[in-house]
Amino acid sequence: MTKSFVFKEYVFTFIFWLTLAIVLWCNIQISTEKYLAVIQAIIITASSFTFTHFLTNKLLSKALREKKMNQFLIQAVIVIFILSLIFAVIFTYLEVTPKNPLPQSFPDQLPIVWQGFYMSLPASFLITGVACGIKFYKEHGRIERDHILLQQAHLENQLKLLQDQINPHVVFNILNHIHILMKTDTQLADFLLMKFSDILRYQLYHCNQPLVPLYKEIEYLQNLVEVEKLRWGNELGVKASWEIDNRKTFIAPLLLVPFIENAFKYVCRLPGHKGYVKISCKEKDNNLYFYVENPYSDMATHKKKDGAGGIGLQNVKKRLKLQYPDSHDLKIESDHHIFKITLILTLSDHHEL
């Protein structure tokens, strides 16, 4: 809870009780001395504040936490009776010249006190009800804010988990290929190691943010595609086009990686068939148009539990649902052993989602 919110709450509470005191004085001074009306208004306001403050800040908060509203209703009724009795005593005895002289004996005074008690019930009920209503509204708002914060924390944890499931797989593939090249082509291995350092630097220093600049994400993807092209050489045809002109748009980090990863992982490389991967990425009017195409074989599909998409594709679907619920259009097509992914994404021009 911020200091400004607490300050506003104190100001609102002060204005409420000050207004009540003024209204009481205006009504009481019509039928009694003005200075006495001030005393009566102060006593009524102070007693009302004391009991309702205890009722709302202690008992109501506890009842909401423990879900014991029936018990709270009984407590509220008791407070209403106590306030009514206090009001009755004030209006009965705090008079300079009572309109009706009081009997000498206390038992004879009780009917007058009880009459004042019954007449004070609506006022005490109204004061207590308004105070409880205001407090309930504030408590309900606080509970809603806490619930939203918990949902946000859960969402961030989900996104972090999904993102962490992507990173190790990419790193493992690159390191494994570098290890193989160290024995056959040290110059190419050195080049890939430099590419890997760029990839790792991006993951370490940029991917912890909710959004990253689109051009940096595309540079990262270009490095991944370059590594895969060098990895497979002439065994695989790779065509990639990148048209990113606006450097002020942002995207969730590593969102597109599973599409490219799956394309290279499951592309058909059967004997006598040269596989290919087509990638098209274009930004226009704050929209990203992303397309990936690759042939696949039934053998590769059979090895996967969840079809041609793989676990990475399931993760990216969840991320799109969480981070871009109403601003993306994902189409997955699988026909004649050709796997196609088309994604249209509305980009952000701010650093936060």
Secondary structure, DSSP 8 states (H G I E B T S, - for coil): --HHHHHHHHHHHHHHHHHHHHHHHHHHTTTS-HHHHHHHHHHHHHHHHHHHHIIIIIIIHHHHHHT-HHHHHHHHHHHHHHHHHHHHHHHHHS-SS-SS---SSHHHHHHHHHHHHHHHHHHHHHHHHHHHHHHHHHHHHHHHHHHHHHHHHHHHHHHHHHHHHHHHHHHHHHHHHHHHHHHH-HHHHHHHHHHHHHHHHHHHHTTTSS-EEHHHHHHHHHHHHHHHHHHHGGGEEEEEEEE---TT-EE-TTSSHHHHHHHHHH----TT--EEEEEEEEEETTEEEEEEEEE--HHHHHH-SSGGGHHHHHHHHHHHHHH-TTSEEEEEEEETTEEEEEEEEE-BSSS--
